[in-house]
Amino acid sequence: MIPLSETLRERESSDGSPLPLPISEGCAYDPLLSLCELPLKKVFYPRGFPVAVHTNSEEVLEAAHESWGENRQAFDVPEIRIDVGVLPAFASHCFNLPVCRSRENILCSIADAQNFSVCDVGTGYAFCWLSRHTVNNHAYFRYHFLEAAALSLVTTKYLTPVHGACVAWKGKGILLCGDSGAGKSSLSFACARRGWTFLSDDATCLVRGRKGRIVVGNPEHIHFRESAFEIFPELRHIPLRPRINGEIAVELATESCSEIKTAHEAEVDFVLFLNRQPSVLPSVLPFSRATALANLSQILCYGEEKIRKEQKRSLANLVSAEVLEFRYSDLEPAVAFLRRLAESEA
């Protein structure tokens, strides 16, 4: 095995681009970097599942700790593995939005020739090669590569993704669904500040194979668009960070808000599709379960067909809950209305 630190030490040109790897005497020729050692390892628990991160960079482990350092193991299953190799090239280029492509069990995310990941969602293994420049930007690295790879692997094996936020009131879980910009993060944060239990602001997941409508979330962080500063001025002290859609966003660690209660799982009683309109009083209307299932199924777009069928069956069970359209305008009356809904017998 060729230690990566020796193979790649100082192997960068004046413009930051990588140089060809050397053929060292007594060492195997390794142009594909397949023999490079990744000596650092730590196990994290995104959504409660064990994910072993192997790398040659302490920076990678620090970023992983930011994402999942507070998560604890909740499921006794084999470890999923992610290898993250970091190249020494340090470029001054802008961070590209990765292009994602998939076929069968292979899922790739490619930003450029130096920054990409490949996931085999069938076996539960992924590897990434990234530049030091990319890894040093924790927000970009975590969102586009580390978290994306981990959740892709965990979700395919054990979960069903739901594009929705989740909060709970006295044991009643409410999923807040809708397209990007529908207000999921703002409404879930408003609920959390008023005594609700917070589970997730966007990427909630159903646990396949468990009875009921159990979902798991990532309550350690809440993400906002820049427009949230107008609604929540107290967020202005948090540094702005780029997000996957290219917009500027803020990431809030919920541990910094002592008044926010969090949980990692809940039973869903209501599925609400958000329809925010100006100057309307909060109200709910019937929403077609068939339409709800079609909308929620749109993100089931990778992995083998048999896995997608299992995921769709779990979504069909999810919409056996009360499914409604929620029309609202201002957050204060919206939160009060949701509390009455959760406390109702209907």
N, C-alpha and C positions, 0 to 999 in steps of 0.2 A: 504494500500500500504506500502511496506517495502522500506525505503530509501536505495538506493544501497550503499551509503557511509557508512551506519551503518551495513548493512548486510555483506559487504565484507571487512570491515576495518581490515587491518593487517592479512588477512586470506591467508597467503602464508607460505610455508615451507621454510626451510633453502636453498633448492636447487631451489627455485623459482616456484615450482609447486603449483597449487591451492589446498587448503584444503577443506574438505566437509563444506558446509554451515551450520550454526547453526540453531536450532529450537528455536526461542526466545519466551519467555512466552508472550501470548497475541497476537502473530503474526502468520499469516498463514504459513504453511510449503510450501516452494517455491524452490524445488530442480531444477526446470527448469528456474529459474530467470524470470518468466513471470510477477511477481508482482513488480519487482524492478523499482523504479522511475528513470526517465531520465529528470531532472528538467530544463536543459539548452536547449534553442531552438533559432535557428536563420534561417532565410530564405535566400537562395542564388539562383542565376539565371544561372545555366549552360545552355548554348545555348539560353539564354533568357527566360527559363521556370522556374517557381517557384518550388523550392525544399526545404522543411522544414527539417532541421537536428535537431533531438532530441538526447541529450546525457547527460552523467554525467561528462564529461571531457571538461575543457576549451581547452585542447590540440587539441581535435577534431575540435572545432570551429576555432582555429587558423590555422589548416591545411586546413580546408574548405575555409577559407579566402584566403589562398595562391592560391588555385585553381580557385576560382570564385569571389574574393572580388571586382574585377573591373567590373564584369558583371552586366548589368542592365536588368530589366524586359522588354521583348519585346512581350510576348504573354499573353493575359488575359485568363488563364485557371486555373482549380483547382490545389491546391498544391499537389505535390508528397511528400511522407514522407519517411525519412530514420531514423531509430533508431540505434544509435551506443552506445552500452554498453562497458565500459572499465573495465576489471578485474585488480586487483592490482598486479598479478603475474608479476615478472620481470625476464625474462630468459636471458641467455647469448648465446642461440642457434643461428645458422645462420637463416636468413630469407628464408623460403621455397617458391618455386614457387607454387602458388595456383593451384589446380586442379579444373576445371570448368565442371559442368554437368548440363543438363537441360532436363525437361520433361514437355510437355504442357506449362503452364504459370510459372513454377517454375524454377529458375536459381540459382544454388549454386556455390560458390567459396570457397574452403576449403584448407587452408594452413596446419593446424594441429588442434588438439583438442581444442586449445585455441583461434584460429584465423580463423573465417569463416564468410561468409555472405550468406543470403538467400533472393532472390528477387521474389516477385509475380508481374510479369510484366503485368498481367491482371488487377490487382487492383491499381497498382502504389504504392506499399509499399515494403520496404526492412528493414531487421534488421541485425545487425552485432554484434558479440561478439568478442572482441579483447583484447589482453594483453596490459598492459602499455608499454612494450618493443616494441611492434609493432607500436603503435600510436606515440611513441616518434620519430620514424623514419618517418618523414613526407613524404618523397618521396615514400617510399615503401607503406605506408598506403594509401596515396592519389591515387597512380596509381592502386594498386591491389584491393582496397576495396571501398574507398569513391567515386572516379570518376567512377570506373567501375559500381558500383551500380546505381549511379545517371544517367549515360548515358544509361545504359540498360533500366531503367524505362522510361526515357524521350523519348528515341528512339522508343521503342515499341509503345508508345501511340501516338506520334506525328511526328516522323521522319523516314527517311530511311538512314542507314549508308552507307558511301562511303569510301573505303580504298584509299584515295587520298588527296594530298595537294591542296590548292586553292590560287591563286593570281589573281589580276585584274589590267588591264592597261586601263585607260580612260574608265571605265565602262564595259570593255570586260573581263568576267571571264574565267579563264583557270584552268581546273582540271588536276592535274599531278598525274597519276595513275601508279601503278606498285607494284610488290612484295616488301617485306622488303629488304632494301639494294639497291633499284633501284635508289636512289638519290633524293627522293621527298623533304626531309627536306633541303638538301644542295641547291637544285635548287630553292626552294621557298624562302629560306633565301637570296640567291644571287639576286633574283629578288627584294626582299624587300629592299635590300641595294642600289638598283639602281632606286628607285622611284616608284616601284610598290606598290599596296595596298595588304597587307598580311591578309589572313583570317585563314588559317589552314596549319599545316605542315604534317598532317596525317589523322586525323579522321574528315572528312568533312561530313555533313549530309544534305540531301534533306528535305525540309519541305513538308510533305504530305498535300494534299488538297488545295495547293495554285497554282494558274496558273503560267505557265512558268517553268523555271528550277532554282528555288531559292534554294540556299544552305546557311547553316549557319556554322560558324566555331568557333574556340576558339583562337583568335589572341593574347591572353595575354602571351602565352608561345610557344617557339620553342624547340624541342628536337633533339639532335644530337647523333650519335655514336662517340666513341672516335676517330675514323679515321678522323673526321671532323677537328680536330686540325691541321692536315697537310694542309687543304684547307683554314681554317680560324684561323690563329695563335692567333688572338685577343680573341678567346674563352678560352684560356688556364687559364685565371684568375678565371673561373667559377668552383665551386666545382663539382667533379664527383659524380654521384648518380646511384644506381642500377635501372635497368628497368625491365619490365615484362619478357623479353626474356633472362634475366640473364646477358646481356652485360652491360658494363659500358657506361653511357651516361651523357650528360650535358643538363641541362634545362636552357634556357635563357628567362628571362622576357623581353618582347618587350618594356616595358616602360623604360627600361634602355638604349634603343637605340633611341635617339631622332629623328634620320633620318628615322625611319621606320613608315610608315603610316599603320593603321590597320582599318579593318571594320569587322562587325559581319555577314554580309550577302552580297550576290552578285548573279547576274544572270549569268549562265554558257553559254558561247558561243562555247568553244572548250573543248573536252575531249581528252587528250593526254596520250598514254601509253608509258612510258619511256623505252628506249633501249639504255643504255649507253655503248659505245664501245670505245676502245683505238684508237686514231688518226683518227677520222672521222669528217667531217664537219657537222654542224647541217643540218638536212633535215627532211621532213615529208613524210610519205607514207600512202596510204589508209589503214584503219583498219576496219575489218568486224564489223558491228554493232551487229550482232548475237554473235560473239566472245566476244565483249565488254560486252554485257549484261550477258553472261554466267560468265565471269570473275568477274564482279561486284556483281553478285548474290551469290557468294560463301559464303559471310559472313552473309547471311540471314539464320541463323541456330538455332534460338530459338524463342519462342512465338507461338501463335496459327497459324494454317495454313492460316486463313483468313487475319491475319495481314501480314504474309509473302507475300501473294498474292498482298495486297495493296502496299507493299514496292517494289515488283517486277514491278508493273505497273508504279510506279514513276521512277524506273530505266529505264524502256523502254522509258519513256518520256525524261529522261536525255540524252539517246544516240540518240535522234533526233537532238542533236547538232552536230557540225562537229567533227567526231571521227577520230583520226589519230595516227599513230605510230611516235614517235619523237626520232630520232637517234641523239646522240650528244656525245661529249667527254669532252671538257673544258667548264667551266661555263660561262666565259666572252662571247664567241661567241654564246653560247646557249641562254643567256639572250637577246642578241641583236637580234637573230633570232626570239625569241618569241615576242619581241616587234613589229617586222615587221609583224609577223603573226596576232597579235592583231589589228594592224592598217590596215590590208588588207581588201578588200571588199569581198574576196572569203570566 
